[in-house]
Structure formats: C-alpha cells, structure tokens
Amino acid sequence: MILSMTGFGAAEHVEAGSCYAVELRSLNHRYLKLALKLPDYLQFAEPTVEKLLRERLARGSVTCTLRFRSENGEEQAALNTAVLQSYLDQMARVTLPKGVAATVDLGVVATLPGVCQSTATDEDAKLRRLAAIEEATARAIDALLEMRRKEGQALRSDIMAYCQKVRTHLEAVAARTPVVVDEYHERLRTRVDTLMKKGGFELEAEGLMREVAIYAERCDISEEVTRLGAHLDQFSELCDRSEPVGRTLDFLAQELLREANTIASKSNDAEIARSVVEIKGLIDRLKEQVQNVE
C-alpha cells in the first residue's frame, strides 16, 4: 500500500521526573531531507536520531524537534564564568565612536559559544538520555507512518478513480479508431465520384484502396492505445506494493502523457481529440497526486 509523504507524529518518554518529547512533521520532497532541532546539551543524540529516521523513511522533508523538561532541573546548564568574563573583557577593550554609549545584554552574551555548558556530561547520564530519546523517536516515527498510511489510502483511492476514468475514455478512443478509417474511405470515395462525374474519367478501385491504406497506416494508434492501457495496469500494480514507488509512479505518469500526446497528433478525428483532451486532464491530476506519494 502506498504511503503519503505528508504527516505528523509525536511521542513522549517520561523517566525519573524528566520528559523527552519528539515531534515529527513531514512534507513533500523529491528526496529524504532531514532537519533536526535538538537542544545544545542533547546534540550528542543527533546521529542516533538521524539513523532511526533514515532507516524507516524513504522520501519527504522531515523536521524532527526534540524538547526536554525536567522537574529536578536536570536540563539546566552550568555557567562558565571564566569564558563569560573573557567575552566581557574583550568587549570592554572595543573603541567606540565619540558620543556612542554601549550596553551589554548578559542574556545575549550567555548564548555565545562556551558560556553555557551542560551539567550532565558523564557517560552513564548520556546513555540513559540516549535510550529515552531513541524510544520516544521510534514511537514518533510509528505515529508519523500511521498518518502517512492513512493518507496513502486516500491517495490510492483518488489515483485509482482517475485511472478508471482514463480507461473509460481510452475505450471510447479504441472503439472510434476503426470507424475513422471507414468514414475517411467513404468521404474519399464520394469526392472521387463527384470529380469523375465532372471530369468524365474513371479511377481504378486499386488506387482508391491504396490511398485509404496509406491514411489508415498514418493514423494507426492501436499501439499507443495498447501501451497506455498497459501503463494503467502497471499503475494499479505499483499502488499495491509495500516499498516506496513514488518516483516510479511519477515517471509512469510522464509516459502516460507521452502516449496521449502521440494519439492526439496521429489521429485526425474530432471525437478522438475530445477524448484525448479529457485523458490529458486526468493524467495531470494523476501527476499532482503522485507528487504526494513516498
């Protein structure tokens, strides 16, 4: 079953008064694009979180946000007063233009590199935090995939409906094709009869049939109709696969449009042209929906 690329998933892991909250938001993208937002004191978990996401997601622009709160103040960072004083001393030595006064915002200075340091630096604490983050991330991915799966079902229903409409118009084209040649034969014979009566000469039946045969060969769209139908069958088959097929469906939609354009250029009939216009409109809708498939 196909999956959508859009979705949301969230999960929390609470342990010893500490809460790890993970939120995942996914949008359409040609490839897998990850944006991880972790607090500075939890940056050590970034490779693990990225690995979990890449193992289970194939495409999409995914934003992962990790939030941490603790009732015992575990998330508080230690202030490195030596580094802070160094920044202040350097600022004091800056020469300002005459008449310009400067004020120092300690809140801004505290965000500079090295001023604040995590209090939890021992390996045991990191391992505990990492395990909690992994558990929350895994459940958030489960929730994201569940939403993607539900949206994928809706996408599949729409895609199948469009494919069926294309088949209906394609059947009309296939039924109309032999009639076009017969009508051309009749029009050509009528014109020849009129010219012969006016000119007083006769045209051999062999010459007339040769002209009709050339027209029939030039306007033959049976191969294009067959290929377009085969592509529709493949569309249905791909939508039932478990692996990501979004790129394949996108390519296949382009092939559908190419066959429809060939039919339009080769056929010389108003009714077929109208059916092809409808087919191309439906294929455009298919292409829009396929852009959402993982």
N, C-alpha and C positions, 0 to 999 in steps of 0.2 A: 504494500500500500504506500502510495507516495506521501511525502511529508511536505508541509509548508515551510518556508524559511522564516516566517514571522511568528513571534510567540513571546511569552513571558513565563518565567519560573522563579520561585523564591522558596527559601528554606532557612530554618534557624536551628542552631545546635546550642543548647544551654548546658553548662557544666560548671559546677562549683561557683555559682554566682556570676559566671561570665557567659555572655551570649554572642555567638558568631552568626551574623545574618548575611546571606548571599542572595543577590538579585541578578537575574539574567534577562536581558532584553535582546531580541533578535529581529533583524530586518533583512530585506533582500540584498544580496550582493553576489557578484559573479564568482567570487572565491570565498574562502573562510577568512574573515577579518576579525581579529580579537582586540578588544580594548579592555584592559584590566585596571580597575581602580581599587587599590589596596592602601590602607594606612601605612605610613612610613615604617612603623615598628612591626608590620606584618609583611614587608616586602620579600622576606625570605621564602614565603609561601607561593610567590608568583609562578615559578617554574612548575610546581606541582599542579596548581590550578590550571595553568595553560595546557599541561599534558592531559589532564582529565577532559578538558573541553575538546581538544583536537582528537582524542580517541573516540568521541561519541558524536561529534558534529562534523558534517562534511562541507556545508556551504552556509553563507549568511554573514552579516555584520553583527557580531555578538558583543554586547557590553556587559561585563561582569563587575559588579560592585560589591565589595566586602565591607561590612560595618561591624565594629566590635564595641561592646559596652560591658562594664564590669561594676558590680556593686562594691567591690573591695578596692577600687581604684587601681586595679592591675594595669589598666591601659595608660595610666599617667606616665609621662616621660620625665626623666631627670634633666635638670637644667645644668649645663656645663658652664659654670660661671667664668672659668678661665677663657673659654672661647668667646663668651659674651663680652667680657672686659676687653679682649683684643679687638673685637669689632668696634667697640665704643672708643678705644684709644685711637684707632685709625681714623674714625670719623672726626675726632677732635682735632686731628692734625690737618684736616682739609681746609684750605684757604678759600673763603667765600668772598664774593664781590662786596665792595663797600656798601653799607646800608642794608645788607641782606642778613637776616637772622634765621637760624635753623633750629628746629626742634627734633628730638629723637623719639620715635614711637617704639617703645620696647616690645610691643606686640609684633611689629613688623620685623624687628631685629631677631626675635625669637624664632622666626621661620627660616632664618639663614642656615646654611649647612653647618652641622656640628654643634649648634647651640642646644638643641634638644636631643636627648638620646634615650632609647628605650631602657626601661629598668629591668625588663625580662630578657637577659642575654644568655642565660645558662642553657645548655643543650636540652636538658630534661623539659624545661618550660617550652622550648621551641617545638620539641617533638609532640608534646601534649596539644599545643595550639595547632600544629600541622595536622594532627589526626582529626581534631574537631573541624578544621576548615575543610579537609577532604570529605568528611561525612556530610557537612552542610552543602558543599558544592555538588556532590553526587546526587543528593535529593533535589537540589535546584535544577539540575540537568534533567532528572526524571520528570519534573513538573513542566519544564520547557518542552521536552519531547512529547509529552502528553497533549499539550496545547497544539504543537505543530502537527501531531497526528490527527486531531480533530479538524483542524483547518485543512489538512490534506484530504480528508474525506469529502469536505465540501468542494475543494478544488477538483477532485476526481469526478464528482457528480456534474459539475459545470463543464469540464472537459469532455466527458462522455456525451453530454447533451449536445454540445457543439459538433462533435464528431458525427453524431446521428443525423443532425441537420445537414451536414455536408454530404453524407451518404444519400440522403433523400434527393438533394439537388443533383448529385452525381448520377443517380439512377435516371433522372429525367434527361440528363445530357446523353447518357448511353442509349436511351430509348429514342432520342431525337436524331442521333447520328445517321442511321441508315435512311431515315426519311429525308434528310437534307440532300443526299445524293439523288434519290428518286425525284425530288422536286426540281433539282437542277437539270436532270435528264429531261423532264417534261418541259421546263422553260426553254431549254436549248432546242428541243425538237419543235416547239411551237414557233420560235423565232426563225428557225431554218425553213419551216414550211411556209412562213409568211414571205421570206426573202425569195424562196424558189418560185412562188406564185408570181411575185412581181418581176423577177428576172427571167423567168421561163427556162430554168435549168433544174437539174436534179442533183441531189447529194447522196452519195452512197451511204448505206447504213453503217458500213465499217468505219468510215470517217467520223460519224456521229458517236459511235460507241468508243472510239479511241479518245475523243475529246472528253467524254464522260469519265472514262477510266483515269485519265490524267487528273481531272478535277477530284475524283474520289481519292486518289493517291495523295494529292497535295493536302486534302482536308481530313485525312485519316487521323483520328485522335484516339483510336482504340488502345494503343499502348499507354498513352498518358492517362486515360481513364483507369486502366488496369493498375498502373503504378500508384495513382492517387488512392485507389481503394486499398492497395497493399499497405501503403503508408498509414492509412487509418486503422487497419488491423494491428499494425505494429504499435501505434499509439495506445490502443487498448491494452495490448500485452505489456507494454512498459509501465503503464499506470498500476499494474498489479504486482510489480516487483518490489522486493523489500529494500534493495540497495538504492542509493541516490541516482536518479535518472533525469534530473532537471536539464543538464546540458544536452543530453541526447534528445530529449523532447524538444528543446529549443532548435537544435539542428534539423530535426524531423519536420518541425513546423515550417522552416525555411524551404525544405524540399516540397512540402505540400503547396506552398505558394508558387514555387517554380513550375510545378506541373500545371497548376491552374492558369498561370500566365501563358504557358505553351498552348493549352487548349484554347484560350481566348485568341491567340494570334493565328492559330491554324484553322479554326472553324470560321465559316463565313455565313453565320446564321444568327438572326436577332434573338430567337428564343434561347439558344445555347449561350449567347452573350449575356443575356439577363441572368441565367442560372449561374454562370461563372462569376458575375458580379456579386451575387449572393454568397457563393462559395468563398470568394476572396475576403468578403467582410467577416464571415465566420472564422476564417483562418487567422485574421488579425486579432479577433477576440481570443482565439486559442493561444496565440503568441503572447498576449497580455497575461493570460492565466499561467502559462508555462514559466513566466518570469518569476513567479512566486514559489515554484517547486524546487525543493532541495536537490 
